[in-house]
Amino acid sequence: MSLGGRHSIHKVIGEVTRALVPTLTENEIQQRVCEQFAASELYSFAWIGHSIPEEEEVIPAASAGIAENTLDRIPYREGPLSQELANEAVRTREVAVGQNLVDDPPHEDWREHARKHDYQKCAFVPLVYEETLYGVLHLATNRSQGFDTAEREALAELGVTIAYAVETAKSPANTDRTEREEAETELTRVTAEPEQERRLYETIISSTPDLVYAFDLDYRFIFANEALLEMWGQTLEESIGKTLLEIGYEPWHAEMHEREIDQVVETKEPIRGEVAFEHAELGRRIYDYIFAPVLNEEGKVEAIAGTTRDITERKETEEALQKSEERFRALVTASSDVVYRMSPDWSEMQYLEGQDFVANTHESTSEWLDKYIHPDDQERVTEATNEAIRTKSTFELEHQIEQVDGSLGWTFSRAVPMLDDDGDIVEWIGMASDITEQKNRERELERALDLLEKTERIADVGGWEIDVETQDVFWTDHIFELLEVDADEEPPLEEAIAMYHEDDQPLVQEAVESALDSGDSFDMEMRIRTDGGDVRWLRLQGVPETVDGEVVSFRGAVQDISERRERERRLEKLVDKLEESNERLEQFAYAASHDLQEPLRMVSSYLQLLEKRYADTLDEDGEEFIEFAVDGADRMRAMIDGLLQYSRVDTRGDSLESVDLDAVFADVHQDFHVKIEEHDAEITAEGLPRVVGDAGQLRQLFQNLLDNAIEYSGDDPPRVHVSAERRGDEWLIAVSDEGIGIDPEQVDRVFEVFQSLHSHGEYDGTGIGLALCERIVERHGGDIWVESEPGEGATFSFTLQAVSNP
């Protein structure tokens, strides 16, 4: 029970005890007791029943609390648990408690009543005095911590006091209502109390640990109970009739109480305060007191009644609690953790300090699960809390949580149960750490590891590490797969090296030893024998890490390059075959061109002889036929020359070196001098750069492109411009004209051998010039393309490697 709860319960019990003082009849006693309990904030209702031993029943006698008639609403005699609890209280003469009337109902009607009137626990308090049972007090509360050990003990003591009051009220002097009322009338007239009332009054007030007393209007004590006399260390005879100063109070203390008595007389309202006072035996104590007016029939104050309670322990506990709370608050403030308190069954969050991680709450809330816990984790949290409640063990869980800004966070929450003397859970104290960044890092690490694993598999690469001190070997999972080794344990370094091909083992051994000694990295390709007996090629890399010249770690990678090595082997064979084929092709091309050239020259020569010898006898058709034959032979010879040049671009070219394109262009421009004048052409160029290339082939490249631009200029004089633009480590060269242009759908065909977009009658050409240009550019490691529209001219662009230091 919390300090605040204990204080409130003792306060209620004190008020109930005070209510017994002026009562005379049994019914009045019972009703006032019920009313005092129901008037407090701690209890939903109170009910007192008489015990009828011969009938083994407890029948209702008085009740208070809940708007509806309590006696009709709760089936005490029909409810199995209520009957059982009442019988237990009667039988054991001890307080019997029902713990959970809502979630674990003993009876359907009781459950509905408890839900309707918001209470969940009840207690049956036996009213026993000197072995005699006078009845049962039934209380209900909605406090989850209600009826703990301390509260049950206090209620048991109060049960004795109530039973004694009932016993006194049952005495013969009080059984006759008419006589009692007549006696009360007589007592009003005279000042002396009846002996029975005095005994009742004195017995009740002497049974309470509170100080009970009365003043007359001259500030003199007219009554003091034993507890007060014990505090003073005086007898009744020594005290009655004396003022506060005469009793021994300090002047300031006496004057304060006299002022308060005057205020009560004037206002006819009680007054309350706290004061420190020396106890005769216990030393300095702290007291809570109440002064209340005693009114006569005319409504005038005739005396002042007072009660005082020793609250020293409570104040000390409060001070200790305050200091503890201050230390706790300092800890919470200094900590980055969230602190919270939960009800015993986790149905309510009673307090939470969120540290800007989650929203604070200093008021109880039953909606904490929806408010704080992410929907995906609510079931896990509920299961974990239920298990912690069942086992009364520490709750620990990582789960997602809604942060202050509405974003998703992660927390590690840990709560411990606080138990009372009976081992029942009073509340849970918990702390939660913000582990959002940690979880994000974990997820990033998981993603990185997953990516690394997938990358290893895709690249067929595994990682390894050798402990510099122990030379133990560590492998990633993929190495086990690469080497077809069981993944139970990595082999020692010597066995790992022994797995390599016998011819390569010394090289691997030397590389590893050198790396460990000198810190030198290595990258080598070696063969290895798998457990299955296969020989595979591996690329083995090792990278030592050094600090102050000492190797502190040694890691590396292994990649299976067997397929690559096989491809390289096949490629080498293919290259050899291609080189042989190219050599034979070149020989064939040379022989073919030479063999073809001779017949063509002979055909041309004899045609020319025919034309000269028989010029006078040939008619017009004969001359035309001879002209066609000569032209065909010339074109055939030009095509053979073009093919020969095309086939020799890679094999007969010069080495690539720095070439000044300005000089190359100037030479070509000079060669085209006659043709430029014949066509009235205008050919210009910007300052051209130096590039890496074959000067002779680049000269041929420009010749073909310029010749092509002049040939297809159309009806207007040719206008050709050559420009250059730097793009990284390349130069983009563009040859632009204003000629007839090309259909965009045909631009790819212009670079094919013998592909001409126009007939021989329209334009001359062998259809091999642009194909030769493409072959030259490709040999230089560049690209060539054309951009054009019909009637809009064409721009032939190509790239060449720039000179690093021109």
C-alpha positions in Angstrom: 0.0 0.0 0.0 1.3 3.5 -0.8 1.8 6.0 1.9 -1.0 8.2 0.5 -3.3 5.2 0.5 -2.4 4.2 4.1 -2.9 7.7 5.3 -6.3 8.0 3.7 -7.5 4.7 5.2 -6.4 5.7 8.7 -8.2 8.9 8.2 -11.4 7.1 7.3 -11.0 4.8 10.3 -10.5 7.8 12.6 -13.6 9.4 11.2 -15.6 6.2 11.7 -14.3 6.0 15.3 -15.3 9.6 16.0 -18.7 8.9 14.6 -19.2 6.3 17.3 -18.8 8.7 20.2 -22.2 10.5 20.2 -24.2 7.4 19.1 -26.5 5.6 21.5 -28.5 2.9 19.7 -27.2 -0.2 17.8 -28.9 0.9 14.5 -27.5 4.4 14.8 -24.0 3.0 15.3 -24.3 0.7 12.3 -25.8 3.3 10.0 -23.2 5.9 10.9 -20.4 3.5 10.3 -21.7 2.7 6.9 -22.2 6.3 6.0 -18.7 7.3 7.1 -17.2 4.6 4.9 -19.4 5.4 1.9 -18.7 9.1 2.3 -14.9 8.5 1.7 -13.3 8.2 -1.7 -11.9 4.8 -0.9 -15.0 2.7 -0.7 -17.9 2.3 -3.1 -20.3 1.1 -0.5 -20.6 -0.3 3.1 -23.0 -2.8 4.5 -23.4 -4.3 8.0 -25.3 -7.5 8.6 -26.3 -9.3 11.9 -25.1 -12.7 12.5 -27.8 -15.3 13.3 -25.9 -18.4 14.5 -28.9 -20.6 15.0 -30.0 -19.9 11.4 -26.4 -19.7 10.0 -27.2 -16.5 8.2 -26.1 -12.9 8.1 -29.1 -10.7 7.5 -28.8 -7.0 6.4 -29.0 -4.3 9.1 -27.5 -1.1 7.6 -26.0 0.1 4.3 -24.7 3.3 2.5 -23.2 4.1 -0.8 -24.4 3.5 -4.4 -27.5 5.4 -5.5 -29.6 2.2 -5.8 -30.6 0.1 -2.8 -27.5 -1.9 -2.2 -29.2 -4.6 -0.3 -31.5 -5.4 -3.2 -28.8 -5.2 -5.8 -26.3 -7.7 -4.5 -27.5 -11.3 -4.0 -25.4 -11.9 -0.9 -27.3 -14.9 0.2 -27.5 -16.3 -3.3 -23.9 -15.5 -4.5 -21.7 -18.5 -3.9 -18.5 -16.5 -3.3 -20.2 -13.9 -1.1 -21.7 -16.5 1.0 -18.3 -18.3 1.2 -16.5 -15.1 2.2 -19.1 -14.1 4.8 -19.0 -17.6 6.2 -15.2 -17.5 6.2 -15.2 -14.2 8.2 -17.7 -15.6 10.6 -15.8 -18.9 11.0 -12.3 -17.5 11.2 -13.1 -14.2 12.9 -10.6 -12.7 10.4 -11.1 -10.3 7.4 -11.9 -12.2 4.2 -11.2 -10.6 0.8 -12.6 -11.1 -2.7 -9.8 -10.0 -5.2 -11.4 -9.7 -8.7 -15.1 -9.4 -9.0 -15.1 -8.2 -12.7 -12.6 -10.4 -14.6 -13.1 -13.5 -12.3 -16.7 -13.2 -11.2 -18.1 -15.5 -8.6 -21.7 -14.9 -9.8 -23.2 -13.3 -13.0 -25.3 -10.9 -11.0 -22.4 -9.8 -8.9 -20.2 -9.3 -12.0 -22.9 -7.0 -13.5 -23.3 -5.1 -10.3 -19.5 -4.6 -9.9 -19.2 -3.4 -13.5 -22.1 -1.0 -13.1 -20.9 0.6 -10.0 -17.1 0.4 -10.7 -15.7 -1.7 -8.0 -13.6 -4.8 -8.2 -12.6 -5.9 -4.7 -14.6 -6.5 -1.5 -13.9 -7.5 2.1 -15.9 -9.0 4.9 -14.8 -7.7 8.4 -16.1 -9.6 11.4 -17.4 -7.4 14.3 -16.1 -9.3 17.3 -15.7 -8.2 20.9 -14.7 -10.7 23.7 -15.3 -13.7 21.5 -18.8 -12.6 20.6 -19.7 -12.0 17.0 -22.1 -9.1 16.5 -22.1 -9.0 12.8 -20.2 -8.6 9.5 -19.1 -5.3 7.9 -19.0 -5.6 4.1 -16.9 -3.1 2.1 -16.2 -2.7 -1.6 -13.6 -0.6 -3.5 -12.4 0.1 -7.0 -8.8 0.4 -5.9 -6.6 -2.2 -7.6 -4.3 -2.1 -4.5 -7.2 -2.3 -2.0 -7.3 -4.5 1.1 -3.6 -5.2 1.5 -2.1 -6.5 4.8 -1.9 -3.1 6.5 -5.5 -2.2 5.5 -6.9 -5.6 6.7 -5.1 -5.2 10.1 -6.6 -1.7 10.5 -10.1 -2.9 9.6 -9.8 -5.8 12.0 -9.0 -3.4 14.9 -11.9 -1.2 13.9 -14.2 -4.2 13.9 -13.4 -4.7 17.6 -14.2 -1.1 18.3 -17.5 -1.2 16.4 -18.5 -4.5 18.1 -17.8 -2.9 21.5 -20.0 0.1 20.6 -22.8 -2.3 19.6 -22.3 -4.3 22.8 -22.6 -1.1 24.9 -25.7 0.0 22.9 -27.3 -3.3 23.6 -27.1 -2.8 27.4 -30.4 -2.6 29.3 -30.1 1.1 29.9 -30.2 1.6 26.1 -32.8 -1.0 25.0 -35.9 0.9 25.8 -36.2 3.7 23.2 -38.8 5.6 25.1 -36.8 5.6 28.3 -33.7 6.6 26.5 -35.4 9.5 24.8 -36.8 10.6 28.1 -33.3 10.3 29.6 -31.8 12.3 26.8 -34.4 15.1 27.4 -33.4 15.0 31.1 -29.7 15.0 30.2 -30.3 18.1 28.1 -31.6 19.9 31.1 -28.9 18.8 33.5 -25.2 18.8 32.9 -24.3 15.4 34.3 -24.0 12.5 31.8 -25.6 9.2 32.4 -23.1 6.6 33.7 -23.7 4.3 30.7 -23.0 7.1 28.2 -19.9 8.1 30.0 -18.6 4.5 30.0 -19.4 4.2 26.3 -17.7 7.4 25.5 -14.6 6.7 27.6 -14.2 3.2 26.4 -14.4 4.1 22.7 -12.0 7.1 23.0 -9.6 5.1 25.2 -9.4 2.3 22.6 -8.1 4.6 19.9 -4.4 5.7 19.6 -5.6 9.2 18.8 -5.5 12.0 21.4 -9.1 12.9 22.3 -9.9 16.0 24.5 -12.2 18.9 25.1 -11.9 22.6 26.1 -14.3 24.9 27.8 -14.6 28.4 26.5 -11.9 29.6 28.9 -9.3 27.3 27.1 -9.3 24.8 30.0 -9.2 21.1 29.5 -12.4 19.5 30.6 -11.5 16.0 29.2 -8.4 14.2 28.1 -8.2 10.5 27.1 -5.4 8.2 28.2 -3.4 8.7 25.0 -3.2 12.4 25.7 -2.4 11.9 29.3 0.4 9.5 28.3 1.8 12.1 25.9 1.8 14.8 28.7 3.1 12.3 31.3 0.4 13.4 33.7 -2.7 12.0 35.4 -6.3 13.1 34.8 -6.4 14.8 38.1 -3.3 16.8 37.3 -4.6 17.9 34.0 -8.3 18.6 34.0 -9.2 22.2 34.6 -5.8 23.5 33.5 -5.0 25.7 30.5 -2.5 24.9 27.9 0.2 27.0 29.5 -0.5 25.4 32.9 -0.1 21.9 31.3 3.3 22.9 30.0 2.8 24.1 26.4 5.2 26.8 25.2 3.6 30.3 25.0 3.6 30.4 21.2 1.9 27.0 21.1 -0.7 27.9 23.7 -1.5 31.2 22.1 -1.9 29.6 18.7 -4.4 27.1 20.0 -6.3 29.8 21.9 -6.7 31.8 18.7 -7.9 28.7 16.9 -10.5 28.0 19.7 -11.7 31.6 19.4 -12.1 31.1 15.6 -14.1 27.9 16.1 -16.4 29.6 18.6 -16.8 32.5 16.2 -17.4 30.5 13.0 -18.8 27.3 14.5 -16.7 25.5 11.9 -14.0 23.0 12.6 -10.3 23.9 12.2 -7.4 21.7 11.3 -3.6 22.0 11.6 -0.3 20.3 12.2 2.1 21.0 15.0 5.2 19.5 16.7 5.1 18.7 20.4 7.3 17.0 22.9 6.0 13.5 24.0 6.8 12.7 27.6 8.4 9.4 26.5 8.9 9.5 22.8 10.4 12.9 22.5 9.5 15.4 19.7 6.6 14.2 17.6 4.4 15.7 14.9 0.7 15.8 15.3 -2.4 16.4 13.0 -5.2 17.9 15.0 -8.9 19.0 14.6 -10.8 21.4 16.8 -14.6 21.1 16.4 -17.5 23.1 18.1 -19.9 21.4 20.5 -23.3 23.1 20.1 -26.1 23.2 22.6 -29.8 23.1 21.7 -29.8 26.8 21.0 -27.0 26.3 18.5 -24.4 28.1 20.6 -20.9 26.7 21.2 -20.7 25.4 24.7 -17.3 23.5 24.4 -14.6 22.6 21.9 -13.9 18.9 21.1 -10.5 18.0 19.7 -8.8 15.0 18.3 -5.1 14.7 17.5 -3.2 12.0 15.7 0.5 11.3 15.8 1.7 11.5 12.2 5.4 11.5 13.0 6.1 8.2 11.2 3.9 9.3 8.3 5.8 12.7 8.0 9.1 11.0 8.3 8.0 8.5 5.6 6.7 11.4 3.5 10.0 13.2 3.9 11.9 10.1 3.1 9.6 9.5 0.2 10.1 13.0 -1.0 13.8 12.7 -0.8 13.6 9.4 -2.6 11.3 11.0 -5.1 13.7 13.8 -5.6 16.6 11.4 -6.1 14.4 9.4 -8.4 13.4 12.5 -10.3 17.1 13.5 -10.6 17.9 10.0 -11.9 15.1 10.2 -14.4 16.2 13.7 -15.5 19.8 12.6 -15.8 18.9 9.3 -17.6 17.9 9.0 -21.2 15.6 6.1 -20.3 11.8 6.3 -20.1 10.4 5.6 -16.6 6.9 4.3 -16.0 4.6 2.7 -13.4 1.9 0.2 -14.2 -1.0 -1.2 -12.2 -0.7 -4.8 -10.9 -2.6 -6.3 -13.8 -1.1 -3.8 -16.4 -4.5 -2.5 -17.1 -3.5 1.1 -16.4 -0.3 3.1 -16.9 -0.1 5.3 -13.8 2.9 7.4 -14.7 5.3 7.8 -17.6 8.3 10.2 -18.1 9.1 10.0 -21.7 12.4 11.9 -22.0 11.2 13.3 -25.4 11.1 9.7 -26.7 7.4 9.0 -26.1 4.6 11.3 -24.8 4.6 11.9 -21.1 1.7 11.0 -18.9 1.3 11.8 -15.2 -2.3 10.6 -15.0 -3.5 7.1 -15.1 -4.6 5.8 -18.5 -6.0 2.5 -19.7 -5.3 3.2 -23.3 -1.5 2.9 -23.1 -1.3 -0.1 -25.4 -3.0 1.7 -28.3 -1.3 5.0 -27.5 2.3 3.8 -27.3 2.7 0.3 -28.7 2.9 -0.3 -32.4 0.0 -2.5 -33.6 2.3 -5.1 -35.0 3.8 -5.7 -31.4 0.7 -5.2 -29.3 0.0 -9.0 -29.1 3.6 -9.7 -28.2 3.6 -7.1 -25.4 0.3 -8.4 -24.0 1.6 -12.0 -24.0 4.8 -11.0 -22.3 3.0 -8.9 -19.6 0.5 -11.7 -18.9 3.4 -14.2 -18.5 5.2 -11.7 -16.1 2.0 -11.3 -14.1 1.5 -15.0 -13.9 5.0 -15.8 -12.7 5.5 -12.5 -10.8 8.8 -12.2 -12.7 10.6 -9.4 -14.5 9.1 -8.2 -17.8 11.7 -7.8 -20.5 11.0 -7.2 -24.2 12.2 -5.3 -27.3 9.3 -3.9 -29.2 8.3 -1.1 -31.5 6.8 2.1 -30.1 5.0 5.2 -31.3 7.4 8.2 -30.7 6.5 11.8 -29.8 6.7 12.9 -33.4 4.5 10.0 -34.6 7.4 8.1 -36.1 8.2 4.5 -35.4 10.8 3.8 -32.8 12.3 0.8 -30.9 12.6 0.3 -27.2 14.0 -2.2 -24.7 11.5 -2.3 -21.9 12.1 -3.8 -18.5 9.7 -3.8 -15.5 9.9 -5.4 -12.1 7.0 -6.3 -9.8 6.7 -4.6 -6.4 5.3 -7.0 -3.9 3.5 -6.5 -0.6 4.1 -8.6 2.6 1.7 -11.3 1.3 3.7 -11.6 -2.0 0.9 -9.9 -4.0 1.9 -7.5 -6.8 1.2 -3.9 -5.8 2.5 -2.2 -8.9 5.2 -2.5 -11.6 8.1 -0.1 -11.9 9.7 -0.1 -15.4 12.4 1.6 -17.5 12.6 1.6 -21.3 15.6 2.5 -23.3 15.5 4.1 -26.8 17.2 1.6 -29.0 15.9 3.0 -32.3 19.4 3.9 -33.6 20.7 0.6 -32.5 17.9 -1.3 -34.3 18.5 0.9 -37.4 22.2 0.0 -37.2 21.3 -3.7 -36.8 19.0 -3.6 -39.8 21.6 -1.8 -41.8 24.2 -4.4 -40.7 21.8 -7.2 -41.6 21.2 -5.6 -45.0 24.9 -5.2 -45.5 25.6 -8.8 -44.4 22.8 -10.0 -46.7 24.2 -7.9 -49.5 27.7 -9.2 -48.8 26.5 -12.8 -48.8 24.6 -12.3 -52.1 27.5 -10.4 -53.6 29.8 -13.3 -52.6 27.6 -15.8 -54.3 27.1 -13.7 -57.4 30.8 -12.9 -57.7 31.8 -16.3 -56.5 34.0 -14.6 -53.9 34.7 -15.6 -50.3 36.5 -13.8 -47.5 39.2 -15.1 -45.1 41.2 -13.9 -42.2 44.4 -15.2 -40.5 44.9 -14.4 -36.8 48.3 -12.8 -36.7 49.1 -14.2 -33.2 47.7 -17.7 -33.4 47.6 -18.1 -37.3 44.2 -19.5 -36.9 42.2 -19.4 -40.2 38.6 -18.0 -40.4 36.5 -18.3 -43.6 33.2 -16.9 -44.7 30.5 -19.4 -45.5 31.0 -19.1 -49.3 34.6 -20.3 -49.1 33.4 -23.6 -47.7 31.1 -23.9 -50.8 33.9 -22.9 -53.1 36.3 -25.5 -51.8 33.7 -28.1 -51.2 34.7 -28.4 -47.5 32.3 -29.3 -44.7 31.3 -26.1 -42.8 32.1 -27.6 -39.4 35.4 -26.0 -38.9 38.2 -24.2 -40.8 41.4 -26.2 -41.3 44.6 -25.0 -39.8 46.8 -22.7 -42.0 49.2 -25.5 -43.0 46.3 -27.8 -44.1 44.7 -24.8 -45.9 47.9 -24.2 -47.9 48.2 -27.9 -48.6 44.9 -27.8 -50.4 46.6 -25.9 -53.3 48.1 -27.7 -56.3 51.5 -29.1 -55.5 53.1 -26.9 -58.0 51.5 -23.7 -56.5 51.9 -24.5 -52.7 55.4 -23.0 -52.5 54.1 -19.8 -54.1 51.1 -19.5 -51.7 53.4 -20.3 -48.7 55.9 -17.6 -49.7 53.2 -15.0 -50.3 51.5 -15.6 -46.9 54.8 -15.6 -45.0 56.0 -12.4 -46.8 52.7 -10.7 -46.0 52.9 -11.6 -42.3 56.6 -10.5 -42.1 56.7 -7.4 -44.3 53.0 -6.3 -44.6 53.1 -6.7 -48.4 49.8 -7.4 -50.2 49.6 -10.0 -52.9 47.2 -10.8 -55.8 47.8 -14.1 -57.5 46.1 -16.9 -59.4 46.5 -20.4 -58.2 45.2 -23.9 -58.6 43.5 -25.8 -55.8 42.3 -29.4 -55.4 38.8 -29.7 -53.9 37.8 -32.6 -51.6 36.1 -34.0 -54.7 39.4 -34.2 -56.5 38.7 -31.4 -59.0 41.3 -28.8 -59.9 40.0 -25.3 -59.8 41.6 -21.9 -60.4 41.3 -19.3 -57.7 42.3 -15.7 -57.5 43.9 -15.3 -54.1 44.3 -11.8 -52.6 45.8 -10.9 -49.2 45.9 -7.4 -47.6 47.7 -7.1 -44.3 47.0 -4.1 -42.0 50.0 -2.6 -40.3 50.4 -0.3 -37.3 53.8 1.3 -36.7 55.2 -1.2 -39.1 53.7 -4.2 -37.4 51.1 -6.4 -39.0 48.0 -6.4 -36.8 45.5 -8.1 -39.0 45.6 -10.1 -42.2 42.5 -10.4 -44.4 41.8 -11.4 -48.0 39.5 -12.8 -50.6 39.2 -15.9 -52.7 37.4 -15.9 -56.1 36.7 -18.9 -58.2 38.0 -18.0 -61.7 37.9 -21.5 -63.2 35.3 -20.5 -65.8 37.2 -17.3 -66.6 40.4 -19.3 -67.1 38.6 -21.8 -69.3 37.1 -18.9 -71.3 40.6 -17.4 -71.6 42.0 -20.7 -72.8 39.3 -21.1 -75.4 39.7 -17.4 -76.4 43.5 -17.9 -76.9 42.8 -20.8 -79.2 40.3 -18.8 -81.0 42.6 -15.8 -81.3 45.3 -18.1 -82.7 42.9 -19.5 -85.2 41.7 -16.0 -86.1 45.3 -14.8 -86.6 46.0 -17.7 -88.8 42.7 -17.1 -90.7 43.5 -13.3 -91.0 47.0 -14.1 -92.3 45.6 -16.5 -94.9 42.8 -14.0 -95.7 45.4 -11.3 -96.2 47.5 -13.5 -98.4 44.3 -14.4 -100.3 43.3 -10.8 -100.7 46.7 -9.8 -102.0 46.8 -12.7 -104.4 43.3 -12.1 -105.4 43.8 -8.4 -106.0 47.0 -9.0 -107.9 45.4 -11.8 -110.0 42.3 -9.7 -110.7 44.2 -6.5 -111.5 46.1 -8.1 -114.4 43.1 -9.3 -116.4 41.4 -6.0 -115.8 44.4 -4.0 -117.0 44.5 -6.3 -120.1 40.8 -5.8 -120.7 41.2 -2.0 -120.4 44.3 -2.0 -122.7 42.6 -4.1 -125.5 39.5 -2.0 -125.2 41.6 1.2 -125.7 43.4 -0.5 -128.7 40.0 -1.4 -130.2 38.9 2.2 -129.8 42.0 3.6 -131.5 42.3 1.1 -134.3 38.7 0.9 -135.3 37.6 4.4 -134.3 36.7 5.2 -137.9 34.7 2.0 -138.4 32.8 2.0 -135.1 29.4 3.4 -135.1 27.9 5.3 -132.2 26.6 2.2 -130.4 30.0 0.5 -130.7 31.8 3.5 -129.2 29.2 3.5 -126.3 29.7 -0.2 -125.7 33.5 0.2 -125.5 33.0 3.2 -123.2 30.8 1.1 -120.9 33.3 -1.7 -120.9 36.2 0.5 -120.0 34.2 2.3 -117.3 33.2 -1.1 -115.8 36.8 -2.3 -115.7 37.9 1.0 -114.0 35.2 0.7 -111.4 36.1 -3.0 -110.8 39.7 -2.0 -110.3 38.7 0.8 -107.9 36.6 -1.7 -105.9 39.4 -4.1 -105.7 41.7 -1.3 -104.5 39.1 -0.4 -101.8 38.7 -4.0 -100.7 42.5 -4.3 -100.4 42.7 -1.2 -98.3 39.7 -2.3 -96.1 41.3 -5.7 -95.4 44.7 -4.1 -94.5 43.4 -1.5 -92.0 44.5 -3.6 -88.9 47.4 -5.4 -90.4 49.2 -2.8 -92.6 48.6 0.3 -90.5 51.4 2.2 -88.7 51.6 2.3 -84.9 49.4 4.7 -83.0 51.1 7.8 -81.8 50.6 11.5 -81.4 49.2 13.1 -84.6 48.5 16.7 -85.3 45.1 16.7 -87.0 45.6 20.3 -88.2 48.6 19.1 -90.3 46.6 16.0 -91.6 43.7 18.2 -92.6 46.0 20.7 -94.4 47.5 17.9 -96.5 44.1 16.6 -97.5 42.9 20.1 -98.3 45.9 20.5 -100.6 45.3 17.2 -102.3 41.7 18.3 -103.0 42.8 21.7 -104.5 41.8 20.8 -108.0 38.5 19.2 -107.0 37.7 22.1 -104.7 38.1 24.5 -107.7 36.1 22.4 -110.0 33.1 22.3 -107.7 33.6 25.8 -106.3 33.7 24.1 -102.9 34.3 25.8 -99.6 36.0 23.6 -96.9 36.8 25.1 -93.5 38.1 23.8 -90.2 38.5 25.1 -86.6 41.8 24.5 -84.8 42.0 20.7 -84.7 43.7 18.9 -81.8 46.5 16.4 -81.4 45.2 12.8 -81.0 46.5 9.3 -80.7 46.4 7.7 -84.1 47.9 6.5 -87.4 48.6 9.6 -89.5 48.2 7.8 -92.8 44.9 6.2 -91.9 43.5 9.5 -90.4 44.5 11.2 -93.7 42.5 8.5 -95.6 39.6 9.0 -93.1 39.4 12.8 -93.9 39.8 12.2 -97.6 36.9 9.8 -97.8 34.6 12.1 -95.6 35.5 15.3 -97.6 35.2 13.5 -100.9 31.8 12.1 -99.8 30.6 15.6 -98.8 31.6 17.1 -102.1 30.1 14.3 -104.1 26.7 14.6 -102.4 26.5 18.4 -102.3 23.6 18.6 -104.7 23.1 21.5 -107.1 24.7 24.1 -104.8 28.4 24.6 -104.4 29.7 22.3 -101.6 30.0 23.9 -98.1 31.9 21.6 -95.6 33.1 22.5 -92.1 35.3 20.4 -89.7 35.0 21.1 -85.9 36.4 19.5 -82.7 35.1 19.3 -79.1 36.9 17.9 -76.1 34.9 15.2 -74.1 36.9 13.8 -71.2 39.8 11.9 -72.5 38.4 11.9 -76.1 38.0 14.4 -78.9 34.8 14.5 -80.9 35.5 15.4 -84.6 32.5 16.4 -86.8 32.5 16.9 -90.6 29.3 18.8 -91.6 28.0 19.5 -95.1 24.9 21.2 -96.6 24.3 18.5 -99.2 21.4 16.3 -100.1 21.3 14.6 -96.7 20.3 11.0 -95.8 17.0 9.4 -94.8 17.3 8.8 -90.9 16.1 5.2 -91.5 19.1 4.6 -93.9 21.9 6.0 -91.7 23.1 2.6 -90.5 23.4 1.2 -94.1 25.9 3.9 -95.3 28.7 2.2 -93.3 28.2 -1.3 -94.8 30.6 -2.5 -97.5 29.3 -1.9 -101.1 26.1 -0.3 -99.7 25.3 2.8 -101.7 22.0 4.7 -101.3 22.2 6.0 -104.9 22.6 4.3 -108.3 25.8 4.5 -110.2 24.2 6.7 -112.8 23.3 9.3 -110.1 26.6 9.4 -108.2 30.0 7.8 -108.6 31.4 5.6 -105.8 32.3 2.1 -105.0 30.2 1.9 -101.8 33.3 1.1 -99.7 34.6 4.5 -98.6 32.4 5.0 -95.5 32.9 1.3 -94.5 36.6 2.0 -94.7 36.1 5.1 -92.5 34.3 3.0 -89.8 37.1 0.4 -89.9 39.7 3.1 -89.4 37.9 4.7 -86.5 37.3 1.3 -84.8 41.0 0.5 -85.1 41.6 3.8 -83.2 39.2 2.7 -80.4 36.6 5.3 -81.3 33.0 5.4 -82.7 31.6 7.0 -85.9 28.0 7.9 -86.7 26.0 10.2 -88.9 23.1 12.6 -88.2 21.1 13.8 -91.2 17.8 14.8 -92.7 17.0 14.7 -96.4 17.8 18.1 -98.0 19.4 19.3 -94.7 22.9 18.1 -95.1 24.7 15.5 -93.0 27.2 15.5 -90.1 29.6 12.7 -89.7 31.0 12.5 -86.2 33.8 10.3 -84.8 35.8 10.1 -81.6 39.6 9.8 -81.2 41.7 9.3 -78.1 43.2 12.6 -76.8 46.9 12.9 -76.2 47.6 12.8 -72.5 50.3 15.6 -72.6 49.8 17.4 -75.9 
